[in-house]
Amino acid sequence: MKTPRIRPAARHEETGMPTVPEIRIRRRGDLRPDGRFVLYWMTAARRTRSNFGLQRALELAESMDRPLVVLEALRSGYRWASDRLHAFVLQGMRDNAEDFADSGVLYRPYVEPEHGAGKGLLAALAADACAVVTDDFPCFFLPRMLRAAGPAIPGRLELVDSNGLLPLRAADKSFPSAYAFRRFLHKNLQPHLHQPPRVDPLSRAAIPSAEALDPAIDARWPAPSAELLAAAPDALAALPIDHRVAPAPIDGGPHAAERALGTFISERLARYGERNQPQVEASSGLSPYLHFGHVSSHQVLDVLARREDWSVDALPDSGNGARAGWWQMSAESESFLDQLVTWRELGFVMCSQREDYDRYESLPEWARDTLESHANDPREHVYELEALEQADTHDELWNAAQNQLVAEGRMHNYLRMLWGKKILEWSPGPREALDVMIELNNKYALDGRDPNSYSGIFWCLGRYDRAWGPERPIFGKVRYMSSQNTARKLRVRDYVQRWNDAGLFASR
Ligand SMILES: Cc1cc2nc3c(=O)[nH]c(=O)nc-3n(C[C@H](O)[C@H](O)[C@H](O)COP(=O)(O)OP(=O)(O)OC[C@H]3O[C@@H](n4cnc5c(N)ncnc54)[C@H](O)[C@@H]3O)c2cc1C
């Protein structure tokens, strides 16, 4: 288990009536009564609604009778930064600016115009703060960034976990399978569902209104222009990020996320059982919004609860790990929740428990053994990263899936599994396959760089799965998938045609 850098909070001694569960907070240092405001550094839960971090920051501001300043920053120097990822985050900043307007909270977006330009901004704001609250996200560069920023924050720093329905620290180990985690959830999730975040924490805030920031801060770290917040092409073009990965055809931001959620529940959820068919739009499409924190799983559960006329009191406080039945909802809602909660949070727990979540060595022993023993098997096709990136393989279905990923920043879920399995089959060895999957997924997928990215990619290599027979070349005992079988099972003709004709790197 990772050593926590910040001790878990013991009590909400300052506020009397805490509203954010203690298990979701880690804190360090003392409050600074001379500070001018409380600072919420929004890094992962990029929304105003159902956000424990914002709620906690407001709670502290209220108890200290200070205004709240919210900093939402976007760096340019992180791996895979591109027009696609920036546009999505910027659209969220535009929504947040609107949602914080007239709230009395000072919302301060910042977008780095060049690498490293944002250095010092957090420290400058933290110097005037009574306390800094930030999001506790267990993956990608965020934990590293937080460790690096820690020394620049004097006094109180609180990390708040808004990641899922189960607080990360409710589990003290990672789980070998979805089944094992589901059993754990059935025994342990219910009490946490009685402590949801406030839907609209801003509406309850009784804090002084924030005044403008020190002009020296605005001069050195200017707020983004309206063009940049609108993700206008010229404004994106001026940033030092990868311009070859174009914005995706879907809008980012909490407003678009709420619309997507509403449409999914009213128009597609009833067909969720057909989601494996590539030509059927039956899944939620929420993963990019969940990834950037534009929507939370609590918000999703609220909407489902209304559809189902469901209340948390309906839940049993134990269960046997069965995929259906525990939630006491319709079959389609149960099936959706199994993805949203069991599968999604399985990966969050993994990343919070194991620093090696993105390394080959984190695979279960049986998978490493069998992959290593087949690492030198002859391969009929071996493709380098470039050919795969350009969808230049002999396999039409695979090319179509890769083209969709490049063009739209998403890939159909079932094909995503096949996509990864083929990369294993066509790479010189399993470690090379892992590197290629991480590179392509995280570069192109809007929802990449997420605990689920590593769940999906490592699943292709055996994580959360069991050994399968018969033992095959290259795969050994790792589950095998073939394009021919997939094409037989699914109706893929239209999909292949569409993406190989229209994809960015149309198949040759
Ligand atoms: C090789 C590979 C790579 C993947 N990379 C990512 C990634 O980068 N980011 C990502 O969010 N998911 C990833 N997945 C998991 C899954 O494909 C996507 O979560 C899902 O397709 C997203 O579409 P949706 O939001 O319409 O899903 P829905 O079916 O509507 O599911 C709702 C939510 O449940 C979660 N979920 C669904 N399926 C899975 C799953 N198999 N594992 C974990 N969580 C799941 C997601 O948060 C999703 O948004 C990957 C899977 C594979 C096989």
The ligand as a Gaussian input file, in Angstrom:
#p B3LYP/6-31G(d) Opt

LIG

0 1
 C       -8.150000      -1.769000     -23.895000
 C       -9.163000      -1.005000     -23.079000
 C       -8.922000       0.316000     -22.736000
 C       -9.845000       1.029000     -21.981000
 N       -9.547000       2.327000     -21.657000
 C      -10.424000       3.044000     -20.916000
 C      -10.120000       4.394000     -20.577000
 O       -9.080000       4.938000     -20.966000
 N      -11.016000       5.070000     -19.815000
 C      -12.198000       4.499000     -19.411000
 O      -12.981000       5.175000     -18.734000
 N      -12.489000       3.223000     -19.703000
 C      -11.654000       2.476000     -20.455000
 N      -11.963000       1.181000     -20.771000
 C      -13.192000       0.581000     -20.234000
 C      -14.470000       0.745000     -21.087000
 O      -14.187000       0.381000     -22.397000
 C      -15.020000       2.161000     -21.055000
 O      -15.151000       2.597000     -19.724000
 C      -16.395000       2.280000     -21.694000
 O      -16.355000       1.796000     -23.000000
 C      -16.816000       3.738000     -21.701000
 O      -17.987000       3.926000     -22.443000
 P      -19.329000       4.374000     -21.733000
 O      -19.072000       5.543000     -20.839000
 O      -20.345000       4.523000     -22.801000
 O      -19.607000       3.104000     -20.833000
 P      -20.939000       2.577000     -20.116000
 O      -21.169000       1.187000     -20.569000
 O      -22.050000       3.521000     -20.260000
 O      -20.484000       2.456000     -18.596000
 C      -20.643000       3.518000     -17.639000
 C      -19.315000       3.795000     -16.979000
 O      -18.846000       2.627000     -16.320000
 C      -17.433000       2.551000     -16.403000
 N      -17.052000       1.368000     -17.176000
 C      -17.736000       0.785000     -18.196000
 N      -17.075000      -0.309000     -18.642000
 C      -15.957000      -0.407000     -17.905000
 C      -14.878000      -1.322000     -17.874000
 N      -14.821000      -2.368000     -18.689000
 N      -13.873000      -1.118000     -16.987000
 C      -13.913000      -0.075000     -16.134000
 N      -14.921000       0.819000     -16.104000
 C      -15.933000       0.660000     -16.967000
 C      -16.985000       3.797000     -17.142000
 O      -16.673000       4.802000     -16.200000
 C      -18.207000       4.157000     -17.949000
 O      -18.277000       5.514000     -18.316000
 C      -11.052000       0.422000     -21.537000
 C      -11.294000      -0.906000     -21.889000
 C      -10.372000      -1.616000     -22.642000
 C      -10.644000      -3.045000     -22.983000

